[in-house]
Amino acid sequence: MTTGRAVVVGASHAGAQLSAQLRSSGWDGEVVLVGDEPYLPYHRPPMSKTYLADTVGIDDLLIRGTEFYDKQDIEVRRARVERIDRAEQRVVLTNGESVYYDRLALCTGARPVRLRIPGADLGGVYYLRTAEDVEAIRADVPGSKRAVIVGGGYIGLETAASLRKLGLSVNVVEAADRVLQRVTAPEVSDYFRRIHEAEGVHIRTGATVVGFEGDDDTDRVTGVRLADGETVPADFVIVGIGVRPNIELAHEAGLAVDDGIIVDAHGRTSDPHITAAGDCVAYHDERYGKTRLESVPSAGEQAKVAAATMCGKEATISALPWFWSDQYDLKLQIAGLNTGYDSVVLRGDPTSDREFACFYLRAGELIAADCVNRPQEFMFSKRVLTQGLPVDRDALADLDIPIASQLASVRNKATA
């Protein structure tokens, strides 16, 4: 089917890509993109970086401008969807209006996990996900000196780097024993701790937040109370402890969900008229098993596959997961997922160097790589992982052996 009405719920990276891809894939009917933010779809990674630092405006971050949607005849509706009526093939908006669909795509993204502790509703306690979140934080920066970030993941560390550039004193409070514990090896965690502390960030690990202290007169946060009794002073707080997929619409509509809206390899949900893509999606990856990715590149690829499926074409989610993080002058590029690794190989010295690569292996096979200011190692890892090529541990660690030459070597081994 390439006629009728296609409705895309969620003006996210996935929603923007899917809407555009519908036209590229041959959808001739109506395309309606429904989003509940006041802006057209925009790039979200800069939220914790250049947008927080106020070096770019929201118009600079739009994925596509108004003229694109006009030219492609994509209707953008700024509204919130209340429920999906699968029997009548319509989405019901919170204003009571119904939008009928022949094909529906869910690109509902994810939302921050919120703390449920005393003082959580005080003024000056923020979560960082949307442009409006960042604008509220930016309004607090000029009159503030001390910021506390709860959570030592990528968002927390990126935010710490941005706030240090703005001249604030920054404390990072992490409940785990090390920063980035869920996603990196100890060597990489130690590296980023070293870098941030050298930049003046104070990092507390193994520190559980039990409440926020506030000023009775202003009803604003003044400190972060830890389980050991210490209170860390704060003019404002940013909480970054993870996200949850927005699956409620799908669940209430009776679609299969499990830490994400479950889709097959073609982006189809349990309803053949409905696809899904982006951070809200869970699927089976041939390399890594059950997967839900919080990744702009993956959202884009899933959106392309879902759009093709909606147009009756055959496409499969197959691209290698990859990610990136910018902190200070560092670009961390990540290829693959390191879940289940049993050893690492370091290329460079993370205890002293500014750049290095950490290769994750399982039973001698490369499954992922973290590359800091090492773009060649990143491209090498993507190629090896995509093609399922073997690697030489000793060669990976040897800086005297150019990484580019190793690609030819592993190819030869694979074909021998």
SEPABA-618961 format. One record per residue (C-alpha): residue number from 0; residue in one letter; x, y, z. Coordinates in steps of 0.05 Angstrom, whole numbers, m for minus. Each point is the difference from the previous one (the first is absolute). Layout:
<sekes>
SEKE  pos  code      px      py      pz
SEKE  NUM     A       X       Y       Z
...
</sekes>
This chain:
<sekes>
SEKE  pos  code      px      py      pz
SEKE    0     M       0       0       0
SEKE    1     T      26      69     m19
SEKE    2     T     m64      40       5
SEKE    3     G     m46      19      57
SEKE    4     R      24      35      63
SEKE    5     A      63     m16      38
SEKE    6     V       3      28      70
SEKE    7     V      66       5      38
SEKE    8     V      m6      11      75
SEKE    9     G      62      33      30
SEKE   10     A      40      58     m29
SEKE   11     S      65     m33      19
SEKE   12     H      62     m18     m41
SEKE   13     A     m36     m63     m20
SEKE   14     G     m65      37     m15
SEKE   15     A      34      52     m43
SEKE   16     Q      39     m53     m39
SEKE   17     L     m60     m46      m8
SEKE   18     S     m44      56     m26
SEKE   19     A      52      21     m52
SEKE   20     Q      15     m72     m18
SEKE   21     L     m73     m15     m15
SEKE   22     R       4      49     m58
SEKE   23     S      67     m30     m23
SEKE   24     S     m30     m70       4
SEKE   25     G     m59      19     m43
SEKE   26     W     m57      17      47
SEKE   27     D     m46      43     m43
SEKE   28     G     m56      13      50
SEKE   29     E      m4      45      60
SEKE   30     V      56       2      52
SEKE   31     V     m16      29      68
SEKE   32     L      54       9      53
SEKE   33     V     m27      11      70
SEKE   34     G      46      28      54
SEKE   35     D     m13      32      67
SEKE   36     E      59      48       3
SEKE   37     P      m6      72     m26
SEKE   38     Y      57     m11     m50
SEKE   39     L      11     m39     m63
SEKE   40     P      42     m63      11
SEKE   41     Y      70      20      23
SEKE   42     H      67     m33      15
SEKE   43     R       1     m22      72
SEKE   44     P      74     m17      13
SEKE   45     P      19      74       3
SEKE   46     M     m50      11      57
SEKE   47     S      54     m18      52
SEKE   48     K      55      34     m39
SEKE   49     T      m4      60     m48
SEKE   50     Y     m73      16      15
SEKE   51     L      12      m1      75
SEKE   52     A      61      44     m11
SEKE   53     D     m45      48     m39
SEKE   54     T      47       0     m61
SEKE   55     V     m56     m21     m48
SEKE   56     G     m74      15      m5
SEKE   57     I     m57     m49     m11
SEKE   58     D      m6      20     m73
SEKE   59     D      72     m23      m9
SEKE   60     L     m18     m68      26
SEKE   61     L     m62     m15     m42
SEKE   62     I       7     m66     m37
SEKE   63     R     m37      32     m58
SEKE   64     G     m31      68      m9
SEKE   65     T     m72      20     m12
SEKE   66     E      12       4     m75
SEKE   67     F      17     m74      m3
SEKE   68     Y     m66     m22      32
SEKE   69     D     m38      48     m46
SEKE   70     K      35     m25     m62
SEKE   71     Q     m10     m73      18
SEKE   72     D     m73      13      20
SEKE   73     I      11     m27      70
SEKE   74     E     m51      29      49
SEKE   75     V      30      15      68
SEKE   76     R     m50       1      57
SEKE   77     R      21      26      69
SEKE   78     A     m43     m43      44
SEKE   79     R       2     m57      51
SEKE   80     V     m29     m68     m15
SEKE   81     E     m45     m26      55
SEKE   82     R     m14     m70     m27
SEKE   83     I       0     m45     m60
SEKE   84     D     m65     m31     m24
SEKE   85     R      24     m60     m41
SEKE   86     A     m69     m24     m17
SEKE   87     E     m18      65     m35
SEKE   88     Q      73      15     m21
SEKE   89     R       4      68      32
SEKE   90     V      40      38      51
SEKE   91     V     m38      43      50
SEKE   92     L      32      65      20
SEKE   93     T      m6      31      69
SEKE   94     N     m44      55     m30
SEKE   95     G     m50     m53     m20
SEKE   96     E      17       2     m74
SEKE   97     S       9     m66     m37
SEKE   98     V      51     m12     m56
SEKE   99     Y     m14     m60     m42
SEKE  100     Y      56     m42     m29
SEKE  101     D      11     m54     m51
SEKE  102     R      70     m12      28
SEKE  103     L      26      24      67
SEKE  104     A      71       8      25
SEKE  105     L      18       9      73
SEKE  106     C      64      40      13
SEKE  107     T     m16      20      71
SEKE  108     G      71      m1      26
SEKE  109     A      18      m2      74
SEKE  110     R      m4      43      61
SEKE  111     P      47      11      60
SEKE  112     V      m5     m44      61
SEKE  113     R     m23      45      57
SEKE  114     L      23      m3      72
SEKE  115     R     m54     m12      52
SEKE  116     I      33      28      61
SEKE  117     P     m13      58      48
SEKE  118     G      10      67     m33
SEKE  119     A      m5     m27     m71
SEKE  120     D     m52      53     m17
SEKE  121     L      42      59      22
SEKE  122     G      15      56     m48
SEKE  123     G      69      m7     m32
SEKE  124     V      m4     m76      m7
SEKE  125     Y       3     m16     m74
SEKE  126     Y      m1     m58     m49
SEKE  127     L      34       8     m67
SEKE  128     R     m35     m28     m61
SEKE  129     T     m35      54     m40
SEKE  130     A      16      70     m24
SEKE  131     E     m48      28      52
SEKE  132     D      38     m37      55
SEKE  133     V      65      32     m23
SEKE  134     E     m31      69      m6
SEKE  135     A     m22      m4      72
SEKE  136     I      70     m21      22
SEKE  137     R      33      55     m41
SEKE  138     A     m44      51      35
SEKE  139     D      30     m22      66
SEKE  140     V      73       1     m22
SEKE  141     P      15      75       4
SEKE  142     G     m19       6      73
SEKE  143     S      31     m65      22
SEKE  144     K      69     m23      22
SEKE  145     R     m10     m73      21
SEKE  146     A     m33     m55     m39
SEKE  147     V     m10     m72      22
SEKE  148     I     m12     m55     m52
SEKE  149     V     m33     m64      25
SEKE  150     G      24     m56     m45
SEKE  151     G      68     m15     m30
SEKE  152     G     m22     m27     m68
SEKE  153     Y      12      32     m67
SEKE  154     I     m53      55       9
SEKE  155     G      26      17      69
SEKE  156     L      73       5     m23
SEKE  157     E     m17      39     m63
SEKE  158     T     m40      48      42
SEKE  159     A      57       6      50
SEKE  160     A      47      19     m57
SEKE  161     S     m48      52     m26
SEKE  162     L     m11      32      68
SEKE  163     R      75       2      14
SEKE  164     K       9      38     m65
SEKE  165     L     m52      50      26
SEKE  166     G      42      10      63
SEKE  167     L     m43     m37      51
SEKE  168     S      26     m43      57
SEKE  169     V     m26     m70     m16
SEKE  170     N     m11     m61      44
SEKE  171     V     m19     m67     m31
SEKE  172     V     m34     m49      47
SEKE  173     E      m3     m72     m24
SEKE  174     A     m31     m58      39
SEKE  175     A      43     m53     m35
SEKE  176     D      72     m14      18
SEKE  177     R      24      36     m63
SEKE  178     V     m25      47     m54
SEKE  179     L     m26     m33     m64
SEKE  180     Q      m2     m66      37
SEKE  181     R     m59     m27     m39
SEKE  182     V      31      12     m69
SEKE  183     T      76      m2       4
SEKE  184     A      59     m39      27
SEKE  185     P      34      25      64
SEKE  186     E      59      26     m41
SEKE  187     V     m47      46     m39
SEKE  188     S     m36      23      63
SEKE  189     D      66      17      34
SEKE  190     Y      22      39     m62
SEKE  191     F     m62      44       0
SEKE  192     R       5      11      75
SEKE  193     R      72      22      m9
SEKE  194     I     m18      48     m57
SEKE  195     H     m59      31      38
SEKE  196     E      38       9      64
SEKE  197     A      56      33     m38
SEKE  198     E     m52      48     m27
SEKE  199     G     m23      17      71
SEKE  200     V     m61     m46       6
SEKE  201     H     m10     m31      68
SEKE  202     I     m23     m73      m6
SEKE  203     R     m31     m41      56
SEKE  204     T     m12     m73     m16
SEKE  205     G     m36     m51      45
SEKE  206     A     m42      59      23
SEKE  207     T     m75     m10       6
SEKE  208     V     m45      62      m2
SEKE  209     V     m55      m4      53
SEKE  210     G     m30      69      m5
SEKE  211     F       6      73     m22
SEKE  212     E       6      56      51
SEKE  213     G     m38      65     m15
SEKE  214     D      m9      72      22
SEKE  215     D     m67       9      35
SEKE  216     D      m8      71     m26
SEKE  217     T      15     m12     m73
SEKE  218     D     m20     m74      m5
SEKE  219     R      64     m12     m39
SEKE  220     V      53     m54       7
SEKE  221     T      61      18      41
SEKE  222     G      34     m67       7
SEKE  223     V       2     m75     m16
SEKE  224     R      m4     m45      61
SEKE  225     L      39     m66      m4
SEKE  226     A     m11     m65      38
SEKE  227     D      64      11      41
SEKE  228     G     m29      65      28
SEKE  229     E      39      48     m43
SEKE  230     T     m36      56     m35
SEKE  231     V      31      26     m65
SEKE  232     P     m17      74     m10
SEKE  233     A     m36      17     m65
SEKE  234     D     m30      60     m34
SEKE  235     F     m34     m48     m48
SEKE  236     V       0     m75     m13
SEKE  237     I      m4     m40     m64
SEKE  238     V     m23     m73       6
SEKE  239     G      24     m48     m54
SEKE  240     I     m10     m71      24
SEKE  241     G     m26     m32     m64
SEKE  242     V     m63      m1     m42
SEKE  243     R     m62     m43      m8
SEKE  244     P     m32     m14     m68
SEKE  245     N     m68      32     m12
SEKE  246     I     m41     m63     m11
SEKE  247     E     m65      19      35
SEKE  248     L     m38      16     m64
SEKE  249     A      21     m67     m30
SEKE  250     H     m14     m39      63
SEKE  251     E     m70      30      10
SEKE  252     A     m15     m15     m73
SEKE  253     G      16     m73      12
SEKE  254     L      66      m3     m39
SEKE  255     A      55     m46      24
SEKE  256     V      50      37      45
SEKE  257     D      59     m20      44
SEKE  258     D      47      56      19
SEKE  259     G     m19      29     m67
SEKE  260     I     m51      m8     m55
SEKE  261     I      17     m68     m30
SEKE  262     V      12       1     m75
SEKE  263     D      24     m53     m49
SEKE  264     A      60       8     m46
SEKE  265     H     m42      43     m46
SEKE  266     G     m24      49      53
SEKE  267     R     m70     m30       6
SEKE  268     T     m35      m3      67
SEKE  269     S     m49     m55      18
SEKE  270     D     m51      39     m42
SEKE  271     P      18      m4     m74
SEKE  272     H     m28      70     m11
SEKE  273     I      48      30      51
SEKE  274     T      75       8      m1
SEKE  275     A      47      31      51
SEKE  276     A      71      28       2
SEKE  277     G      50      34      46
SEKE  278     D      14       0      74
SEKE  279     C     m69     m30      15
SEKE  280     V      14     m64     m40
SEKE  281     A      24     m69      22
SEKE  282     Y      21     m51     m51
SEKE  283     H      44     m61     m11
SEKE  284     D      69      17     m27
SEKE  285     E      36     m56     m35
SEKE  286     R      66      19      34
SEKE  287     Y     m23      19      69
SEKE  288     G     m68     m32      13
SEKE  289     K     m56      40      32
SEKE  290     T      17      73      m9
SEKE  291     R     m27      69      14
SEKE  292     L      45      56     m23
SEKE  293     E       4      73      21
SEKE  294     S      37      22     m62
SEKE  295     V     m12      51     m55
SEKE  296     P      31     m43     m55
SEKE  297     S     m41     m60      20
SEKE  298     A     m64      42       4
SEKE  299     G      14      24     m71
SEKE  300     E      11     m70     m27
SEKE  301     Q     m61     m28      34
SEKE  302     A     m41      57     m28
SEKE  303     K      23     m14     m71
SEKE  304     V     m18     m74       8
SEKE  305     A     m68      16      30
SEKE  306     A     m16      49     m56
SEKE  307     A      18     m52     m52
SEKE  308     T     m44     m51      35
SEKE  309     M     m58      50       1
SEKE  310     C       8       7     m76
SEKE  311     G      m2     m75     m11
SEKE  312     K      74      m7     m13
SEKE  313     E      48     m50      32
SEKE  314     A      53      29      47
SEKE  315     T      34     m27      62
SEKE  316     I      31      31      62
SEKE  317     S      72     m22      m6
SEKE  318     A      48      58       9
SEKE  319     L      53      m4      55
SEKE  320     P     m18      41      62
SEKE  321     W      46      59      10
SEKE  322     F       1      61      45
SEKE  323     W      42      61      18
SEKE  324     S      12      48      57
SEKE  325     D      35      69      m1
SEKE  326     Q      33      24      64
SEKE  327     Y      49      58       0
SEKE  328     D      46     m12     m60
SEKE  329     L     m13     m74       2
SEKE  330     K     m43     m40     m49
SEKE  331     L     m18     m69      24
SEKE  332     Q     m25     m45     m56
SEKE  333     I     m30     m67      18
SEKE  334     A      m9     m58     m48
SEKE  335     G     m45     m58      20
SEKE  336     L     m25     m22      69
SEKE  337     N      48     m27      52
SEKE  338     T     m52     m42      38
SEKE  339     G      32     m65      22
SEKE  340     Y      72      18     m15
SEKE  341     D      52     m43      36
SEKE  342     S      64      40     m15
SEKE  343     V      24      66     m27
SEKE  344     V      60      22     m41
SEKE  345     L      25      71       7
SEKE  346     R      33      38     m57
SEKE  347     G      34      58      34
SEKE  348     D       5      16      74
SEKE  349     P     m64      28      31
SEKE  350     T      38      16      64
SEKE  351     S      42      53     m34
SEKE  352     D     m19       9     m73
SEKE  353     R     m55      47     m25
SEKE  354     E     m20     m51     m54
SEKE  355     F      m7     m75       0
SEKE  356     A     m45     m58     m20
SEKE  357     C     m30     m55      42
SEKE  358     F     m19     m63     m38
SEKE  359     Y     m51     m47      33
SEKE  360     L       7     m74     m15
SEKE  361     R     m41     m62      15
SEKE  362     A      33     m67     m10
SEKE  363     G      53      35     m42
SEKE  364     E     m51      34     m46
SEKE  365     L      m7      75      m4
SEKE  366     I     m70      22      21
SEKE  367     A       9      75      13
SEKE  368     A      50      57       6
SEKE  369     D       5      67      36
SEKE  370     C      44      47     m39
SEKE  371     V      21      67      29
SEKE  372     N      27      48     m52
SEKE  373     R      18     m62     m41
SEKE  374     P     m44       4     m62
SEKE  375     Q      41     m51     m39
SEKE  376     E      m9     m52      55
SEKE  377     F     m74      15       0
SEKE  378     M      m7     m11     m75
SEKE  379     F      42     m63       6
SEKE  380     S     m45     m27      55
SEKE  381     K     m63      15     m39
SEKE  382     R      27     m37     m60
SEKE  383     V      23     m60      40
SEKE  384     L     m66      m5      38
SEKE  385     T     m43       9     m62
SEKE  386     Q      38     m53     m40
SEKE  387     G      12     m47      59
SEKE  388     L      76       0     m10
SEKE  389     P      51     m31      48
SEKE  390     V      49      44      38
SEKE  391     D      70      m9      28
SEKE  392     R       4      22      74
SEKE  393     D      74      15      m2
SEKE  394     A      m6      41     m64
SEKE  395     L     m59      40      28
SEKE  396     A      42      22      59
SEKE  397     D      63      16     m41
SEKE  398     L       2      74     m18
SEKE  399     D      58     m15     m47
SEKE  400     I     m47     m40     m45
SEKE  401     P     m46      49     m37
SEKE  402     I     m72     m17      11
SEKE  403     A     m15       8     m74
SEKE  404     S      50     m55     m17
SEKE  405     Q     m35     m47      48
SEKE  406     L     m64       3     m40
SEKE  407     A      34     m32     m60
SEKE  408     S      31     m52      46
SEKE  409     V     m66     m20      32
SEKE  410     R     m33      m4     m68
SEKE  411     N      54     m47     m24
SEKE  412     K      m9     m44      61
SEKE  413     A     m75      m1     m11
SEKE  414     T       8     m24     m72
SEKE  415     A      58     m48      11
</sekes>
